[in-house]
């Protein structure tokens, strides 16, 4: 299975991504803001979902809200 971001770019374990939309997360007091960088994602069994750590919490995000961060 191939996991792709919102632009169709392939994602891999350990990639860094940007959020393309503000997201409210159940159980968290603050929303995730557009443009926020999330590092070290993990792929799941579902091609449209990835796991990541935000603070001390592990959450699952849909890939349609993510854009792969370009390497420097």
VMD Tcl script that draws the C-alpha trace (Angstrom):
set ca {
  {0.00 0.00 0.00}
  {1.21 3.49 -0.80}
  {0.45 6.36 1.54}
  {0.19 9.72 -0.21}
  {-0.29 13.27 1.09}
  {-2.89 15.73 -0.23}
  {-0.70 16.52 -3.28}
  {-0.03 12.89 -4.18}
  {3.53 12.78 -2.83}
  {4.53 9.45 -1.28}
  {5.00 9.46 2.50}
  {7.39 7.23 4.46}
  {8.04 6.49 8.13}
  {9.94 9.36 9.75}
  {8.85 12.08 7.30}
  {7.92 15.57 8.42}
  {4.61 17.08 7.24}
  {2.73 20.41 7.34}
  {-0.94 20.73 8.20}
  {-2.97 22.38 5.42}
  {-6.05 23.08 7.57}
  {-6.83 23.97 11.20}
  {-7.96 20.81 13.00}
  {-9.82 20.39 16.28}
  {-8.73 17.26 18.15}
  {-11.00 15.59 20.71}
  {-9.52 15.65 24.19}
  {-7.01 18.42 23.44}
  {-7.64 21.96 24.69}
  {-6.04 23.61 21.65}
  {-6.59 23.10 17.93}
  {-3.78 22.17 15.57}
  {-3.07 25.21 13.39}
  {-2.54 25.36 9.63}
  {1.17 25.34 8.75}
  {2.21 23.50 11.91}
  {5.05 21.03 11.29}
  {4.67 17.47 12.55}
  {7.87 15.46 12.56}
  {8.55 11.73 12.57}
  {5.22 10.34 11.35}
  {4.50 6.60 11.34}
  {2.49 4.85 8.65}
  {-0.49 2.70 9.67}
  {-2.28 -0.22 8.03}
  {-4.71 2.26 6.47}
  {-3.23 4.15 3.47}
  {-5.18 7.33 4.29}
  {-4.04 7.61 7.94}
  {-0.74 8.28 9.74}
  {0.20 8.26 13.44}
  {2.13 11.09 15.06}
  {3.00 12.46 18.47}
  {1.75 15.86 19.55}
  {3.23 16.65 22.94}
  {2.73 13.49 25.00}
  {-0.27 12.27 23.00}
  {-0.25 9.94 20.01}
  {-2.92 10.81 17.45}
  {-3.99 9.56 14.03}
  {-4.36 12.12 11.23}
  {-5.93 11.77 7.79}
  {-3.45 12.28 4.96}
  {-5.87 14.60 3.10}
  {-4.94 17.31 5.67}
  {-1.16 16.84 5.31}
  {1.51 18.06 2.90}
  {5.03 16.58 2.91}
  {7.68 19.00 4.12}
  {10.48 19.61 1.64}
  {13.95 18.54 2.71}
  {16.56 21.28 3.04}
}
mol new
graphics top color blue
foreach p $ca { graphics top sphere $p radius 0.5 }
foreach p [lrange $ca 0 end-1] q [lrange $ca 1 end] { graphics top cylinder $p $q radius 0.2 }
display resetview
